[in-house]
Amino acid sequence: MDLGLANRVCAVTGASGGIGLEVSRQLCAEGAKVVMISRNPEQLAAMAEVVRAEGGEAAVVVIDVTEDCAGDHIVASATQHFGKLDVLVNNAGVSKWRNLEDAPEEDFRMQFELSVMAPLNLMRAAIPPMVERGWGRVVNVSSTAGKRPSAQMPDYSVGKAAQLSLSKQFADRYAADGVLVNAVCPGPTASDLWMEPGGLLDQSRVHGGEEQSREEAMKTVGSKRPIGRLATPEEIAIKEINAGTYALYVSGAAWSVDGGTVPVII
């Protein structure tokens, strides 16, 4: 299937690892040019070299997407490197396991900045030029926690639910202009966020008070999904790319990519 990505210019936030890196790799494999964005300069540079070694054409932007200037800076960088920006993937995100009463107010504020204000800033900067050209795509990476709040990630859940509402607002406003905005809602994924030492997998072991090995914990987490395992970053990336580029008559959707985790039809 030709996704029509040849020579499209795509910006991916949170691109220094995990799902964002895999999205960048697959976009390049489809012939797109990618602006990889992260606040981690060393990791981002290393991963950009991985993409280039595979034949991809990638530029890097080192910035914290919660900065007020991030949207304008990213669009300007994409234009400087490749002449335009066609596709925006708002992928940056962090999370931590804890009970509601243990989640400080500042973390709720941080999640709102990262999941709502940063995508708002980037979409406001990226979409007007897309409207002028009559074509554009935005993918906002939310979470199953945005559809069904997780008791273990209260601040993250609230931020991701608000992100879905924001995504729908922009989708309804710009669909008639040729700019389609959709969201993807991954479930637990074997990405850096889960698998790195001290990540969500290890946090889940501590939170549950269980003396499990990492392998046992992986099986436990996976067994809670109807499909019986965690997703891979590649599987999530495939859906994000399809949502962002091949969606011809879809706007305002929030696709669950969660192995059946959320037990409702929404």
PyMOL commands that set and color helices and strands:
alter all, ss='L'
color gray80, all
select helices_A, chain A and resi 18-29+41-53+70-82+100-102+105-133+144-147+154-177+192-195+200-207+214-223+233-246
alter helices_A, ss='H'
color red, helices_A
select strands_A, chain A and resi 9-13+33-38+57-62+87-90+136-141+179-186+254-257
alter strands_A, ss='S'
color yellow, strands_A
deselect
rebuild
show_as cartoon
